[in-house]
Amino acid sequence: DAKTTQPPSMDCAEGRAANLPCNHSTISGNEYVYWYRQIHSQGPQYIIHGLKNNETNEMASLIITEDRKSSTLILPHATLRDTAVYYCIVNTGRRALTFGSGTRLQVQP
Amino acid sequence: GAGVSQSPRYKVAKRGQDVALRCDPISGHVSLFWYQQALGQGPEFLTYFQNEAQLDKSGLPSDRFFAERPEGSVSTLKIQRTQQEDSAVYLCASSLGGRITNTGELFFGEGSRLTVL
């Protein structure tokens, strides 16, 4: 799987958009970008995934650059409940996901 | 239940004891994964089942670790002769298909926290 690079931590004010970056410069054509998050003492939770096009669901938006070498997860209106570790994962979908260290997002009141 | 269920939630073992951790995946889910998560780290892949077949066990750290899913539903992760370095949260996840591409979604349980004294 392609390696991903994420900042170790970020802060965001409650009610503002949280933009979490991820670099995956070695991504191959058949690899998807997946985002999961893990709230303290819980199992990871799926957020969103995409291949080439930008994606949006009820939780977040995923913006993938045209060259697919980086992406951004956007939480449009962060709440305190969004405080978690966010994992960006690149995978073909045919193998087990490999989690890195992720970004620890702290939403501040 | 509607989600992935793991038991026990907490287990304390003395070094050298054997432990068994159980995972009940979502009904009908074909794929089942086990992960190990040390404190402050991301989950590390251990093993993967498609129905009852163990298709990938490349992440199992030693031959003390054994997993099974005999009827393609419930799975058990067994650790023999536990060591202190086995202390971690053990996470189970399931997905509907044999591949996760279609939905991209793994459903995780809350994990079993193992502490080896």
Interface residues (C-beta under 8 A of the other chain):
Chain A: Y32 Y34 Y36 S41 Q42 G43 P44 Q45 Y46 I48 H49 V85 Y87 T92 G93 R94 R95 A96 L97 T98 F99 G100 S101 G102
Chain B: V4 F33 Y35 Q41 G42 P43 E44 F45 Y48 D56 G59 L91 A93 R99 I100 T101 N102 G104 E105 L106 F107 F108 G109 E110 G111
